[in-house]
Amino acid sequence: HSQRNAGNQRRYRRDVLRAVAIIKIAQRIGIPLATIGDAFGVLPEGHNLSAKEWKMLSSQWREELDRRIHTLTALRDQLDGCIGCGCLSRRDCPLRNPGDKLGEEGTGARLLEDD
């Protein structure tokens, strides 16, 4: 995917540089490399992404990002109080954990995990 110039420096095509930029952005927002690879696997190789192709690619990640944002927002909002896990639950919390029922179910963020 690269060529060498007279000074023996590698030169990459524009489509390769764009793909690397998209991969780095996706990694930065927490998309696993396997998921990024799957998304690129359905796109034609060797050209810059069009707006339509970018929309298709990014829409595949949007639902997962929205889910993460929702989970992190809920965690942030509950950080000062009971966060719904068995080991940190408040035995006297009448709203979130009456009778420490969550502690009986196990550890982990019981109220934040989607089943």
C-alpha distances in whole Angstrom, upper triangle without the diagonal:
4,7,10,13,17,18,15,13,10,9,6,7,10,10,7,10,13,12,12,15,17,16,18,20,21,21,24,26,26,24,23,19,21,22,19,17,20,19,16,17,19,17,15,11,9,12,14,17,20,23,24,21,21,25,24,22,24,27,26,26,29,32,31,31,34,36,35,36,39,40,39,41,44,44,44,47,49,48,51,53,53,49,50,50,52,52,53,55,58,61,63,60,62,59,56,57,61,62,59,58,54,55,57,53,51,49,46,46,48,48,45,43,42,44
4,7,10,13,14,11,10,6,5,5,7,10,11,9,10,14,13,13,16,18,18,19,22,23,23,25,27,28,26,25,22,23,25,21,20,23,22,19,20,22,20,18,14,12,14,16,19,22,25,26,23,23,27,27,24,26,30,29,29,32,35,33,33,36,38,37,38,41,42,41,43,46,45,45,48,50,49,52,54,54,51,52,51,54,54,54,56,59,62,64,62,64,61,58,59,63,64,61,60,56,57,59,56,53,51,48,48,50,50,47,45,45,46
4,7,10,11,9,8,6,5,7,9,12,14,12,13,16,17,16,19,21,21,22,25,26,26,28,31,31,30,29,25,27,28,25,24,26,26,22,23,26,23,21,17,15,16,18,21,24,27,29,26,26,30,30,28,30,33,32,32,35,38,37,37,40,42,40,41,45,45,44,46,49,49,49,52,54,52,56,58,58,54,56,55,58,57,57,60,63,66,68,65,67,64,61,63,66,68,65,64,60,61,62,59,57,54,51,51,54,54,50,49,49,50
4,7,8,5,5,5,6,9,11,15,17,15,15,19,20,19,21,24,23,24,27,28,28,30,33,33,32,31,28,30,31,28,26,30,29,26,27,29,27,25,21,18,20,21,24,27,30,32,30,29,33,33,31,32,36,35,35,38,41,40,39,42,44,42,43,47,47,46,48,51,50,50,53,55,54,57,59,59,56,57,57,59,59,59,61,64,67,69,67,69,66,63,65,68,70,66,66,62,62,64,61,59,56,53,53,55,56,52,51,51,53
4,5,5,5,7,7,10,13,16,18,17,17,20,21,21,22,25,25,26,28,30,30,31,34,35,34,34,31,33,34,30,29,32,32,28,30,32,29,27,23,20,21,22,26,28,31,33,31,31,35,35,33,34,38,38,37,40,43,42,41,44,46,44,45,49,49,48,50,53,52,52,55,57,55,58,61,61,58,60,59,62,61,61,63,66,70,71,69,71,68,65,67,70,72,69,68,64,65,67,64,61,59,56,55,58,58,54,53,53,55
4,5,7,10,11,14,16,19,22,21,20,24,25,24,26,29,29,29,32,34,34,35,38,39,38,37,34,36,37,34,33,36,35,32,33,35,33,30,27,24,25,26,29,32,35,37,35,35,38,39,37,38,42,41,41,43,47,45,44,48,50,48,48,52,52,51,53,56,55,55,58,60,58,61,64,64,61,63,62,65,64,64,66,69,73,74,72,74,71,68,70,74,75,72,71,68,68,70,67,64,62,59,58,61,62,58,57,57,59
4,6,9,11,14,17,20,22,21,20,24,25,23,25,28,28,28,30,33,32,33,36,37,37,36,33,35,37,33,33,36,35,32,34,36,33,32,28,25,26,27,30,33,35,38,35,35,38,39,36,38,41,41,40,43,46,44,43,47,48,46,47,51,51,49,51,54,53,53,56,58,56,59,62,62,59,61,60,63,62,62,64,67,70,72,70,72,70,67,68,72,73,70,70,66,66,68,65,63,60,57,57,60,60,56,55,56,58
4,7,9,13,16,19,21,19,19,22,23,21,23,27,26,26,29,31,30,31,34,35,34,34,30,32,34,31,30,33,33,30,31,33,31,29,26,23,25,25,29,32,34,36,34,33,37,37,35,36,40,39,38,41,44,42,41,45,46,44,45,49,49,47,50,53,52,51,55,56,55,58,60,60,57,59,58,60,60,60,62,65,68,70,68,70,68,65,66,70,71,68,67,63,64,66,63,60,57,54,54,57,58,54,53,53,55
4,6,10,13,16,18,16,15,19,20,18,20,23,23,22,25,27,27,28,31,32,31,31,27,30,31,28,27,31,30,27,29,31,29,27,24,21,22,22,26,29,31,33,31,30,34,34,31,33,36,36,35,38,41,39,38,41,43,41,42,46,46,44,46,49,48,48,51,53,51,54,57,57,54,56,55,57,57,57,59,62,65,67,65,67,64,61,63,67,68,65,64,60,61,63,60,57,54,52,51,54,55,51,50,50,52
4,7,10,13,15,12,12,16,16,15,17,20,20,20,23,24,24,25,28,29,28,28,24,27,28,25,24,27,27,23,25,27,25,23,20,17,19,19,22,26,28,30,27,27,30,31,28,29,33,32,32,34,37,36,35,39,40,38,39,43,43,42,44,47,46,46,49,51,49,52,55,55,52,53,52,55,55,55,57,60,63,65,63,65,62,59,60,64,66,62,62,58,58,60,57,55,52,49,49,52,52,48,47,47,49
4,7,9,12,10,10,13,15,14,15,18,19,19,21,23,24,25,28,29,27,27,24,26,27,24,23,26,25,22,24,26,23,21,18,15,16,16,19,22,25,27,25,24,28,28,26,27,31,31,30,33,36,35,34,37,39,37,38,42,42,41,43,46,46,45,48,50,49,52,55,55,51,53,53,55,55,55,57,60,63,65,62,64,61,58,60,64,66,62,62,58,59,60,57,55,52,49,49,51,51,48,47,47,49
4,7,8,6,7,10,11,11,13,15,16,16,19,20,21,22,25,26,24,24,21,23,24,20,19,22,21,18,20,22,19,18,14,11,12,13,16,19,22,24,21,21,24,25,22,24,27,27,27,29,32,32,31,34,36,34,35,39,39,38,40,43,43,43,46,48,47,50,52,52,49,50,50,53,53,52,55,58,61,62,60,62,59,56,57,61,63,60,59,55,56,58,55,52,50,47,46,48,49,45,44,43,45
4,6,5,7,9,10,11,13,15,16,17,19,20,21,23,25,26,24,25,22,23,24,20,19,22,20,17,19,20,17,15,12,9,9,10,13,16,19,21,19,18,22,23,21,22,26,26,26,28,31,31,30,33,35,34,35,38,39,38,40,43,43,43,46,48,47,51,53,53,49,51,51,53,54,53,55,58,61,63,60,62,59,56,58,61,63,60,59,55,57,58,55,53,51,47,47,49,49,45,44,43,45
4,5,5,6,9,10,11,12,14,15,17,18,20,21,23,25,23,24,21,23,23,19,19,21,19,16,18,19,16,14,12,9,8,7,10,13,16,18,16,16,19,20,18,20,23,24,24,26,29,29,28,31,33,32,33,36,37,36,38,41,41,41,43,46,45,48,51,51,47,49,49,52,52,52,53,56,59,61,58,59,56,54,56,59,61,58,57,54,55,57,54,52,49,46,45,47,47,43,42,41,43
4,5,5,6,9,10,11,12,14,15,16,18,20,21,23,21,21,19,20,20,16,15,18,16,12,15,15,12,11,8,6,5,5,8,11,14,16,13,13,17,17,15,17,20,20,21,23,26,26,26,28,31,30,31,34,35,34,36,39,39,39,42,44,44,47,49,49,46,47,47,50,50,50,52,55,58,59,56,57,54,52,53,57,59,56,55,51,53,54,51,49,47,44,43,45,44,41,39,39,40
4,5,5,6,9,10,11,12,14,15,16,18,20,21,19,19,16,18,18,15,14,17,15,12,14,16,13,12,9,8,8,8,10,14,17,18,15,15,19,19,16,18,21,21,21,23,26,26,25,28,30,29,30,34,34,34,36,38,38,38,41,43,43,46,48,48,44,46,45,48,48,48,50,53,56,58,55,57,54,51,52,56,58,55,54,50,51,53,50,48,45,42,41,43,43,40,38,38,40
4,5,5,6,9,10,11,12,14,15,17,19,20,19,19,17,19,19,15,16,18,17,14,17,18,16,15,13,11,11,9,11,14,16,19,16,15,19,19,17,18,21,21,21,23,26,25,24,28,30,28,29,32,33,32,34,37,37,37,39,42,41,44,46,46,43,45,44,47,48,47,49,52,55,57,54,56,53,50,52,55,57,54,53,50,51,52,49,47,45,41,41,43,43,39,38,38,40
4,5,5,6,9,10,11,12,14,15,17,19,17,18,16,18,17,14,14,17,14,12,15,16,13,14,12,11,9,7,8,11,13,15,13,11,15,16,13,14,18,18,18,20,23,23,22,25,27,26,26,30,31,30,32,35,35,35,37,40,39,42,44,45,41,43,43,46,46,46,47,50,53,55,52,53,50,47,49,53,55,52,51,48,49,51,48,46,43,40,39,41,41,37,36,35,38
4,5,5,6,9,10,10,12,14,16,17,15,15,13,15,14,10,11,13,11,9,12,13,11,12,10,10,9,8,8,12,14,15,12,11,14,15,12,13,17,16,16,18,21,21,20,23,25,24,25,29,29,29,31,34,34,34,36,38,38,41,43,43,40,41,41,44,44,44,46,49,52,53,50,52,49,46,48,51,53,50,49,46,47,48,45,43,41,38,37,39,39,35,34,33,35
4,5,5,6,9,10,10,12,14,15,14,14,12,15,15,11,12,15,13,11,14,16,14,15,13,13,13,11,12,15,17,19,16,14,17,17,14,15,19,18,17,20,23,21,20,24,25,24,25,28,29,28,30,33,33,33,36,37,37,40,42,42,38,40,40,43,43,42,44,47,50,52,49,51,48,45,47,51,52,49,48,45,46,48,44,42,40,36,36,38,38,34,33,33,35
4,5,5,6,9,10,11,13,14,14,15,13,16,16,12,14,16,14,13,16,18,16,17,15,15,14,12,12,15,15,17,15,12,16,17,14,13,17,17,16,18,21,20,19,22,24,22,23,26,27,26,28,31,31,30,33,35,35,38,40,40,37,39,39,42,42,41,43,46,49,51,48,49,46,44,46,49,51,48,48,44,45,47,44,42,39,36,35,37,37,33,32,32,35
4,5,5,6,9,10,11,12,11,13,11,14,13,9,11,13,11,10,14,15,13,15,14,15,14,11,10,13,13,15,12,9,12,13,10,10,14,14,12,14,18,17,16,19,21,20,20,24,25,24,26,29,29,29,31,34,33,37,38,39,35,36,37,40,40,40,41,44,47,49,46,47,44,41,43,47,49,46,45,41,43,45,42,40,37,34,33,35,34,31,30,29,32
4,5,5,6,9,10,11,9,10,8,11,10,7,9,12,10,9,13,15,14,16,15,15,15,14,13,16,16,17,14,12,15,15,11,11,15,14,12,15,18,16,16,19,21,19,20,24,24,23,26,28,28,28,31,33,32,36,38,37,34,35,35,38,38,38,40,43,46,47,45,46,43,40,42,46,48,44,43,40,41,43,40,38,35,32,31,33,33,29,28,28,30
4,5,5,6,9,10,10,11,10,13,13,10,12,15,14,13,17,19,17,19,18,18,18,16,15,18,18,20,17,15,17,18,14,13,17,16,14,16,19,17,16,19,21,19,20,23,24,22,24,27,27,27,30,32,31,34,36,36,33,34,34,37,37,37,38,41,45,46,44,45,43,40,41,45,47,44,43,39,40,42,39,37,35,31,30,33,33,29,28,29,31
4,5,5,6,9,9,11,11,14,13,10,13,16,14,14,17,19,17,20,19,20,19,16,15,17,16,18,16,13,15,16,12,11,14,14,12,13,16,15,13,16,18,16,17,20,21,20,22,25,25,24,27,29,29,32,34,34,31,33,33,36,36,35,37,40,43,44,41,43,40,37,39,43,45,42,42,38,39,41,38,36,34,30,29,31,31,27,27,27,29
4,5,5,6,5,8,8,11,9,7,11,12,11,12,15,16,16,19,18,20,19,17,15,17,17,17,15,12,14,14,10,9,12,11,9,11,14,12,11,14,16,14,15,19,19,18,20,23,23,23,26,28,28,31,33,33,29,31,31,34,34,34,35,38,41,43,40,41,38,36,37,41,43,40,39,35,37,39,36,34,31,28,26,29,28,25,24,24,26
4,5,5,5,7,7,11,10,8,11,14,13,14,17,19,18,21,20,21,21,19,18,21,20,21,19,16,17,17,14,13,15,14,11,14,16,13,12,16,17,14,16,19,19,18,21,23,22,23,26,27,27,30,32,32,28,30,29,32,32,32,34,37,40,42,39,41,38,35,37,40,42,39,38,34,35,37,34,32,30,26,25,28,28,24,23,24,26
4,5,7,10,11,14,13,12,15,17,16,17,20,22,21,24,23,24,23,21,19,22,21,22,20,17,18,19,16,14,16,16,13,14,16,14,12,15,17,14,14,18,18,16,19,22,21,21,24,26,24,28,30,30,27,29,28,32,32,31,33,36,39,40,38,40,37,34,36,39,41,38,38,34,35,37,35,32,29,26,25,28,27,24,23,24,27
4,6,9,11,14,12,11,15,16,15,17,20,21,21,24,24,25,24,22,19,21,20,21,19,16,16,17,14,12,14,13,10,11,13,11,8,12,13,10,11,15,15,13,16,19,18,18,21,23,22,26,28,28,24,26,26,30,30,29,31,33,37,38,35,37,34,31,33,37,39,36,35,31,33,35,32,30,28,24,22,25,24,21,20,21,24
4,6,9,12,10,10,14,15,14,16,19,20,21,24,24,25,25,23,21,23,22,23,20,18,18,18,15,13,15,13,10,12,13,10,9,12,12,10,12,15,14,13,16,18,18,18,21,23,22,26,27,27,23,25,24,27,28,27,29,32,35,37,34,36,33,30,32,35,37,34,33,30,31,33,30,28,25,21,20,23,23,19,18,19,22
4,7,8,7,7,10,11,11,13,15,17,18,21,21,23,23,21,19,21,20,20,18,15,16,15,12,11,12,10,7,10,12,9,9,12,13,11,13,16,16,16,18,21,20,21,24,25,25,29,30,29,26,27,26,29,30,30,31,34,37,39,36,38,35,32,33,37,39,36,35,31,32,34,31,29,27,23,22,24,24,21,19,19,21
4,5,5,6,9,10,11,13,14,17,18,21,21,23,23,22,20,23,23,22,19,18,19,17,14,14,15,13,10,14,14,11,12,15,15,13,16,19,18,18,21,23,22,23,26,27,27,31,32,31,27,28,27,29,30,30,32,35,38,40,38,39,37,33,34,38,39,36,35,31,32,34,30,28,26,23,23,25,25,22,20,20,22
4,5,5,6,9,10,10,12,15,16,18,18,20,21,20,19,22,22,22,19,17,19,17,14,14,16,14,12,16,17,14,15,19,19,17,20,22,22,22,25,27,26,27,30,31,30,34,35,34,31,31,30,33,33,34,36,39,42,44,41,43,40,37,38,42,43,40,39,35,36,37,34,32,30,27,26,28,29,26,24,24,25
4,5,5,6,9,10,10,13,15,18,17,20,21,21,19,22,23,22,19,18,19,17,14,15,16,13,12,16,17,14,16,19,19,18,21,23,22,23,26,27,27,29,31,32,32,36,36,35,31,32,31,33,34,34,36,40,42,44,42,43,41,37,38,42,43,40,38,35,36,37,33,31,29,27,27,28,29,26,23,23,24
4,5,5,6,9,10,12,13,17,17,20,20,20,17,20,20,19,16,15,16,14,11,11,12,9,9,12,13,11,13,16,16,15,18,20,20,21,24,25,25,27,29,30,30,34,35,34,30,30,30,32,33,34,35,38,41,43,40,42,39,36,37,40,42,39,37,34,35,36,32,31,29,26,26,27,27,24,22,21,22
4,5,5,6,9,11,11,14,14,17,17,16,14,17,17,17,14,12,14,12,9,10,12,10,9,13,14,13,14,17,18,17,19,22,22,22,25,27,27,28,31,32,32,35,37,36,32,33,32,35,36,36,37,41,43,45,42,44,41,38,39,43,45,41,40,36,38,39,36,34,32,29,28,30,30,26,25,24,25
4,5,5,6,9,10,13,12,15,16,16,15,18,19,18,15,14,16,14,11,13,15,12,12,16,17,16,17,20,21,20,23,25,25,26,28,30,30,31,34,35,35,39,40,39,35,35,35,37,38,39,40,44,46,48,45,47,44,41,42,45,47,44,42,39,40,41,38,36,34,31,31,32,33,29,27,26,27
4,6,5,7,9,13,13,16,17,17,15,18,19,17,14,14,15,12,10,12,13,10,11,15,16,15,17,19,20,20,22,24,25,26,28,30,30,32,34,35,35,39,40,39,35,35,34,37,38,39,40,43,46,47,45,46,43,40,41,44,46,43,41,38,39,40,36,35,34,31,30,31,32,28,26,25,25
4,5,6,7,11,12,15,15,15,12,14,15,14,10,10,11,9,6,9,10,8,9,13,14,14,15,18,19,19,21,23,24,25,27,29,29,31,33,34,35,39,39,38,35,35,35,38,39,39,40,43,46,48,45,46,43,40,41,45,46,44,42,39,40,41,38,36,35,32,31,32,32,28,26,25,26
4,5,5,8,9,11,12,12,10,13,15,14,10,10,13,10,8,11,13,11,12,16,17,17,18,21,22,22,24,26,27,28,30,32,32,33,36,37,37,41,42,42,38,38,38,41,42,42,43,47,49,51,48,49,46,43,45,48,50,47,45,42,43,44,41,40,38,35,34,35,35,32,30,29,30
4,6,8,9,12,14,14,13,16,17,16,12,13,15,12,10,14,15,13,15,18,19,19,20,23,24,24,26,29,29,30,32,34,34,36,38,40,40,43,44,43,40,40,39,42,43,44,45,48,50,52,49,51,48,45,46,49,51,48,46,43,44,45,41,40,39,36,35,36,36,33,31,29,30
4,7,9,13,13,14,12,14,15,13,10,12,13,10,9,13,14,12,14,17,19,19,21,23,24,25,27,29,29,31,33,34,35,36,39,40,41,44,45,44,40,40,40,43,44,45,46,49,51,53,50,51,48,45,46,50,51,49,47,44,45,46,42,41,40,37,36,37,37,34,31,30,30
4,6,9,10,10,9,10,13,11,8,10,12,10,9,12,14,13,15,18,20,20,21,24,25,26,27,30,31,31,33,35,36,37,39,41,42,45,46,45,42,42,42,45,46,46,47,51,53,55,52,53,49,47,48,52,54,51,49,46,48,48,45,44,42,39,38,39,39,35,34,32,33
4,7,7,9,9,11,14,13,10,12,15,13,12,16,17,17,19,21,23,24,25,27,29,29,31,33,34,35,37,39,40,41,43,45,45,49,50,49,45,46,46,49,50,50,51,54,57,58,55,56,53,50,52,55,57,55,53,49,51,52,48,47,46,43,42,43,43,39,37,36,37
4,6,9,9,12,15,15,12,14,17,15,14,17,19,19,20,23,25,25,26,29,30,30,32,34,35,36,38,40,40,41,44,45,45,49,50,50,46,47,47,49,50,50,52,55,58,59,56,58,54,51,53,57,58,56,54,50,52,53,49,48,46,43,42,44,44,40,38,37,38
4,7,9,12,16,16,13,15,18,17,16,19,21,21,22,25,28,28,28,31,33,32,34,36,37,37,39,42,42,43,45,47,47,51,52,52,48,49,49,52,52,52,54,57,60,61,59,60,57,54,55,59,61,58,57,53,54,56,52,51,49,45,45,46,46,43,41,40,41
4,6,9,12,13,11,12,16,16,15,17,20,20,21,24,27,27,27,29,32,31,32,35,37,36,38,41,41,42,44,46,46,50,51,51,48,48,49,52,52,52,54,57,59,61,58,59,56,53,55,58,61,58,56,53,54,56,52,51,49,46,44,46,46,42,41,39,41
4,6,10,11,9,10,13,14,13,15,18,19,19,21,24,25,24,27,29,29,30,33,34,34,35,38,39,39,41,44,43,47,49,49,45,46,47,50,51,50,51,54,57,58,55,57,53,51,53,56,58,56,54,51,53,54,51,49,47,44,42,44,44,40,39,38,39
4,7,8,6,6,10,10,10,12,14,15,16,18,21,22,21,24,26,26,27,29,31,31,32,35,36,36,38,41,41,44,46,46,42,43,44,47,48,48,49,52,54,56,52,53,50,48,50,53,55,53,51,48,50,51,48,47,45,41,40,41,41,37,36,35,36
4,5,5,6,9,10,10,12,14,16,17,18,21,23,22,24,27,27,27,30,32,32,33,36,37,37,39,41,42,45,47,47,43,44,45,48,50,49,50,52,55,56,53,54,50,48,50,54,56,54,52,49,51,53,49,48,46,43,41,42,41,38,37,35,37
4,6,5,6,9,10,10,12,14,16,16,19,21,20,21,24,25,25,27,30,30,30,33,35,34,36,39,39,43,44,44,41,42,43,47,48,47,48,50,53,54,50,51,48,45,48,51,54,52,50,47,49,51,47,47,45,41,39,40,39,36,35,33,35
4,5,5,6,9,10,11,13,15,15,18,20,20,21,24,25,25,27,29,30,30,33,35,35,36,39,40,43,44,44,41,42,43,46,47,47,47,50,53,53,50,51,47,45,47,50,53,51,49,46,49,50,46,46,44,41,39,40,38,35,34,32,34
4,5,5,6,9,10,11,13,14,17,19,19,20,23,24,24,27,29,29,30,33,34,34,36,38,39,43,44,43,40,41,41,45,46,46,46,49,52,53,49,50,47,44,47,50,52,50,48,45,47,48,45,44,42,39,37,38,37,34,33,31,33
4,5,5,6,8,10,11,12,15,17,16,18,21,21,21,24,26,26,27,30,31,31,33,35,36,39,41,41,37,38,39,42,43,43,44,46,49,50,47,48,44,42,44,48,50,48,46,43,45,46,43,42,40,37,35,36,35,32,31,29,31
4,5,5,6,9,10,10,13,15,15,16,19,20,20,22,24,25,25,28,30,30,31,34,35,38,39,39,36,37,38,41,42,42,42,45,48,48,45,46,42,40,42,46,48,46,44,41,44,45,42,41,39,36,34,35,33,30,29,27,29
4,6,5,7,9,10,12,14,15,16,18,20,21,22,24,25,26,28,30,31,32,35,35,39,40,39,36,36,37,40,42,42,42,45,47,48,45,46,42,40,42,45,48,45,44,40,43,44,40,40,38,35,33,34,33,29,28,26,28
4,6,6,7,9,12,13,13,15,17,18,19,21,23,24,25,27,28,29,31,33,34,37,38,38,34,35,36,39,40,40,40,43,46,47,44,45,42,39,41,44,47,44,42,39,41,42,39,38,36,33,31,32,32,28,27,25,27
4,5,5,6,10,11,10,12,15,15,16,18,20,20,22,24,25,26,28,30,31,34,35,35,32,32,33,36,38,37,38,41,43,44,41,42,39,36,38,42,44,42,40,37,39,41,37,36,34,31,29,30,29,26,25,23,25
4,5,5,7,10,10,11,13,15,15,17,19,20,21,23,25,26,27,29,30,34,35,34,31,31,32,36,37,37,37,40,42,43,40,40,37,35,37,40,43,40,39,36,38,39,36,35,34,30,28,29,28,24,23,21,23
4,6,7,8,10,11,13,14,16,17,19,20,21,23,24,26,27,29,30,34,34,34,30,30,31,34,36,35,36,39,41,42,39,40,37,34,36,39,41,39,37,34,36,37,34,33,32,28,27,27,27,23,22,20,21
4,6,6,6,9,10,11,12,14,16,17,18,20,21,22,24,26,27,30,31,31,27,28,28,31,33,32,33,36,39,40,37,38,34,32,34,37,39,37,35,32,34,35,32,31,29,26,24,25,24,21,20,18,20
4,6,5,6,9,10,10,12,14,15,16,18,20,21,22,24,25,29,30,29,26,27,28,31,32,32,32,35,38,38,35,36,32,30,32,36,38,36,34,31,33,35,32,31,29,26,23,25,23,20,19,18,20
4,5,5,6,9,10,11,12,14,15,17,18,20,21,23,24,28,28,27,24,24,25,28,30,30,30,33,35,36,33,33,30,27,30,33,35,33,31,28,31,32,29,28,27,23,21,22,20,17,16,14,16
4,5,5,6,9,10,11,12,14,16,17,18,20,21,22,26,27,26,22,22,23,26,28,27,28,31,33,35,31,32,29,26,28,32,34,31,30,26,29,30,27,26,24,21,19,20,19,15,14,13,15
4,5,5,6,9,10,10,12,14,15,16,18,20,21,24,25,25,21,22,23,27,28,27,28,30,33,34,31,32,29,26,28,32,34,32,31,27,29,31,28,27,25,21,19,21,19,16,15,15,18
4,5,5,6,9,10,10,12,14,15,16,18,20,23,24,23,20,21,23,26,28,26,27,29,32,33,29,30,26,24,27,30,33,30,29,26,28,30,27,27,25,21,19,20,18,14,14,13,17
4,5,5,6,9,10,11,12,14,15,17,18,22,22,21,18,18,19,23,24,24,24,26,29,30,27,27,24,22,24,27,30,27,26,23,25,27,24,23,21,18,15,16,15,11,11,10,13
4,5,5,6,8,10,10,12,14,15,16,20,20,20,16,17,18,22,23,22,23,25,28,29,26,28,24,22,24,27,29,27,26,22,24,26,23,22,20,16,14,16,15,11,11,11,14
4,5,5,6,8,10,10,12,14,15,18,20,19,16,18,19,23,24,23,23,25,28,29,26,27,24,21,24,27,30,27,27,24,26,28,25,24,22,18,16,17,16,12,13,13,17
4,6,5,6,9,10,11,12,14,17,18,17,14,16,17,21,23,21,21,23,26,27,23,24,21,18,21,24,27,25,24,21,24,26,23,23,21,17,14,15,13,10,11,11,15
4,5,5,6,9,10,11,12,16,16,15,12,13,14,18,19,18,18,21,23,24,21,22,19,17,19,22,25,22,21,18,20,23,20,19,17,13,10,12,10,7,8,9,13
4,5,5,6,9,10,10,14,15,15,12,14,15,19,19,18,18,21,24,25,22,23,21,18,20,24,26,23,23,20,22,24,22,21,18,14,12,14,12,9,11,13,16
4,5,5,6,9,10,13,14,15,12,14,16,20,21,19,19,21,24,24,21,22,19,17,20,23,26,24,24,21,23,26,24,23,20,17,13,15,13,10,13,14,18
4,5,5,6,9,12,12,12,9,11,13,17,18,16,16,18,21,21,18,19,16,13,16,19,22,20,20,17,19,22,20,20,18,14,11,12,10,7,11,12,16
4,5,5,6,9,10,10,7,9,11,15,16,13,14,16,19,20,17,19,16,13,16,19,22,19,19,16,18,21,19,18,15,12,9,11,10,7,10,13,16
4,5,5,8,10,11,9,12,14,18,18,15,16,17,21,21,18,20,18,16,18,22,24,22,22,19,21,24,23,21,19,16,12,15,13,11,14,17,20
4,6,8,9,10,9,12,15,18,19,16,16,16,20,20,16,18,15,13,16,20,22,20,21,19,21,24,23,22,20,17,13,15,13,11,15,17,20
4,6,5,6,5,9,11,15,15,12,12,13,16,16,13,15,13,10,13,16,19,17,18,15,17,20,20,19,17,14,11,13,10,10,14,16,19
4,6,7,6,10,12,15,14,11,12,13,17,17,15,17,15,13,15,18,20,18,19,17,18,21,20,19,16,14,11,14,13,12,15,18,21
4,7,8,12,13,16,15,12,12,12,16,15,13,16,15,13,15,18,20,18,20,18,18,22,22,21,18,17,14,16,15,15,18,21,24
4,6,9,11,13,13,10,9,9,12,12,9,12,11,10,11,14,16,14,16,15,15,19,19,19,16,15,13,14,13,14,17,20,22
4,5,8,10,10,7,6,6,10,10,8,11,10,7,8,11,13,11,13,11,12,15,15,15,13,12,10,11,10,11,14,17,20
4,6,9,10,7,7,9,12,14,11,14,12,9,10,13,15,12,13,11,12,15,14,14,11,9,7,8,8,8,11,14,17
4,7,9,7,6,9,11,13,10,12,11,7,7,11,13,10,10,7,9,12,11,11,9,8,5,5,5,7,10,13,14
4,6,6,6,9,11,14,12,15,14,10,9,13,13,10,10,7,7,10,9,8,6,5,4,5,7,9,10,13,15
4,6,5,9,10,13,13,15,15,12,9,12,12,8,8,5,4,7,7,5,4,6,8,7,10,12,13,16,16
4,6,9,10,14,14,17,17,14,12,14,14,10,11,9,6,10,10,8,6,8,9,10,13,14,15,19,19
4,7,9,12,11,15,15,12,11,14,13,10,12,10,8,12,13,11,9,9,9,11,12,13,15,19,20
4,6,9,8,11,12,9,7,10,10,7,9,7,7,10,11,11,9,10,10,10,11,13,15,18,19
4,5,5,9,10,9,7,9,9,7,10,10,9,12,14,14,13,14,13,13,13,16,18,21,22
4,6,8,11,10,7,7,6,5,9,9,9,11,14,14,14,16,15,15,15,18,20,23,23
4,6,9,9,8,7,7,7,11,12,12,14,17,18,18,19,18,17,16,19,22,24,25
4,6,6,5,6,8,8,10,11,12,15,16,17,17,17,15,15,13,16,19,21,23
4,6,6,5,8,9,11,12,14,16,17,19,19,19,17,16,14,18,20,22,23
4,6,6,10,11,12,12,15,17,17,19,19,18,16,14,12,15,18,19,21
4,6,10,9,10,9,12,14,14,15,15,14,12,11,8,12,14,16,18
4,6,5,6,6,9,11,11,13,13,14,12,10,9,13,15,17,18
4,5,6,8,10,11,13,15,16,17,16,14,13,16,18,20,21
4,5,8,9,10,12,14,16,17,17,15,15,19,20,22,22
4,5,5,7,9,11,12,14,14,12,13,16,17,20,20
4,5,5,7,9,11,13,13,10,11,15,16,17,17
4,5,5,7,8,9,9,7,8,12,12,15,15
4,5,6,7,9,10,9,11,14,15,17,17
4,6,9,11,13,11,13,16,16,18,17
4,7,9,11,8,11,14,13,15,14
4,7,9,8,12,13,12,15,14
4,7,7,11,12,11,14,15
4,6,9,9,8,12,13
4,6,5,6,10,12
4,6,6,9,10
4,6,8,10
4,6,9
4,6
4
